[in-house]
Amino acid sequence: MRLLKLSGDDDLSFTKDILDENEIPRYAILSHTWQEDQEVTFDEFSNDTSKSKAGYDKIRFCAQQAKRDGLEYFWVDTCCINKAYAVEVQDAINSMFRWYQKAAQCYVYLADVSIKKREADSENFEYT
């Protein structure tokens, strides 16, 4: 498992690969809808070429929310899995349920849900 870390100066970086489950620190995990051609891959994040993609906003959202919740580490599937290696992809697929289960927090980011629409809907809702 590879995690993202938010440093004190708000820089994002990867941890080393954590092979021993007993060494995994408390972390948050992101559940999100994917946007075609806008997700940040492992290589793009590693090469620092990801900031112009819409998917980078989700990573920053997760980092900032984790920080507010007192967590230094977090996991986002699109960039924490190096899809260039089939073995890593298969291992991630086999481990994902456990990773979600062991996360201290799970955040949901739905880019296709409008906050304004939800606010308007709740204003028109009558409580009985």
C-alpha positions as CSV (number, residue, x, y, z in Angstrom):
1,M,0.0,0.0,0.0
2,R,1.2,3.5,-0.9
3,L,-0.3,6.5,0.8
4,L,-0.2,10.2,0.1
5,K,1.1,12.5,2.9
6,L,0.3,16.1,3.5
7,S,3.3,17.9,5.0
8,G,3.2,20.9,7.3
9,D,3.8,23.3,4.4
10,D,0.9,21.7,2.4
11,D,3.1,19.8,0.0
12,L,1.8,16.4,-1.1
13,S,4.1,13.4,-1.5
14,F,3.9,9.6,-1.5
15,T,5.0,7.4,1.3
16,K,7.3,4.5,0.6
17,D,5.5,1.3,-0.2
18,I,4.2,-0.1,3.1
19,L,4.4,-3.9,2.9
20,D,3.7,-4.7,6.6
21,E,0.0,-4.0,7.5
22,N,1.1,-3.4,11.1
23,E,3.1,-0.3,9.9
24,I,0.2,1.4,8.1
25,P,-0.5,4.7,9.9
26,R,-4.1,6.0,10.4
27,Y,-5.3,7.3,7.1
28,A,-8.3,8.6,5.2
29,I,-9.6,7.1,1.9
30,L,-11.4,8.8,-0.9
31,S,-14.5,7.4,-2.7
32,H,-15.3,9.4,-5.8
33,T,-16.7,9.4,-9.3
34,W,-14.2,9.4,-12.1
35,Q,-14.0,12.0,-14.8
36,E,-12.7,10.7,-18.1
37,D,-9.2,12.0,-19.0
38,Q,-9.2,14.2,-15.8
39,E,-7.9,11.7,-13.2
40,V,-4.4,12.1,-11.9
41,T,-2.3,8.9,-12.5
42,F,0.6,7.7,-10.4
43,D,3.1,8.9,-13.1
44,E,1.5,12.3,-13.4
45,F,1.6,12.8,-9.6
46,S,5.1,11.5,-9.4
47,N,6.3,13.9,-12.2
48,D,4.4,16.8,-10.8
49,T,2.3,17.2,-14.0
50,S,-1.1,16.7,-12.4
51,K,-2.1,20.1,-11.1
52,S,-3.9,21.2,-14.2
53,K,-6.3,18.2,-14.2
54,A,-9.7,18.4,-12.5
55,G,-8.9,15.2,-10.6
56,Y,-6.2,17.1,-8.7
57,D,-8.9,19.1,-6.9
58,K,-10.2,15.8,-5.4
59,I,-6.8,15.0,-4.1
60,R,-6.4,18.5,-2.5
61,F,-10.0,18.1,-1.1
62,C,-9.0,14.8,0.5
63,A,-5.7,16.2,1.9
64,Q,-7.4,19.2,3.4
65,Q,-10.3,17.2,4.9
66,A,-7.8,14.6,6.3
67,K,-5.8,17.5,7.9
68,R,-9.0,18.9,9.5
69,D,-9.7,15.5,10.9
70,G,-6.2,15.2,12.4
71,L,-4.9,12.7,9.8
72,E,-1.6,13.1,8.0
73,Y,-2.1,10.3,5.4
74,F,-4.7,9.5,2.8
75,W,-5.3,7.2,-0.1
76,V,-6.8,8.0,-3.6
77,D,-7.0,5.1,-6.0
78,T,-6.4,7.0,-9.2
79,C,-2.9,8.0,-8.2
80,C,-1.8,5.7,-5.4
81,I,-1.9,2.6,-7.6
82,N,0.8,2.4,-10.2
83,K,-1.2,1.0,-13.1
84,A,1.9,0.3,-15.1
85,Y,2.5,-2.8,-13.1
86,A,-0.2,-5.5,-13.4
87,V,0.8,-7.2,-10.2
88,E,0.3,-3.9,-8.2
89,V,-3.1,-3.4,-9.9
90,Q,-4.2,-7.0,-9.0
91,D,-2.9,-6.7,-5.4
92,A,-4.8,-3.4,-5.0
93,I,-8.0,-4.9,-6.4
94,N,-7.7,-7.8,-4.0
95,S,-6.9,-5.5,-1.0
96,M,-9.3,-2.6,-1.6
97,F,-12.1,-3.9,0.6
98,R,-9.7,-4.2,3.5
99,W,-8.2,-0.8,2.8
100,Y,-11.6,0.9,2.9
101,Q,-12.5,-1.1,6.0
102,K,-9.4,-0.1,7.9
103,A,-9.5,3.6,7.0
104,A,-10.0,6.0,9.9
105,Q,-12.2,8.2,7.6
106,C,-13.8,7.7,4.2
107,Y,-14.6,10.8,2.2
108,V,-17.0,11.0,-0.7
109,Y,-16.4,13.4,-3.6
110,L,-19.1,13.4,-6.2
111,A,-18.2,15.9,-8.9
112,D,-21.5,15.4,-10.7
113,V,-23.6,16.5,-7.7
114,S,-24.4,20.2,-7.5
115,I,-24.4,21.8,-4.0
116,K,-26.7,24.6,-5.3
117,K,-29.3,22.1,-6.5
118,R,-29.2,20.3,-3.1
119,E,-29.6,23.6,-1.3
120,A,-32.5,24.6,-3.5
121,D,-34.1,21.2,-3.0
122,S,-33.8,21.4,0.8
123,E,-35.4,24.9,0.8
124,N,-38.4,23.6,-1.0
125,F,-38.7,20.5,1.3
126,E,-41.5,20.7,3.9
127,Y,-40.9,18.9,7.2
128,T,-43.9,17.2,8.6
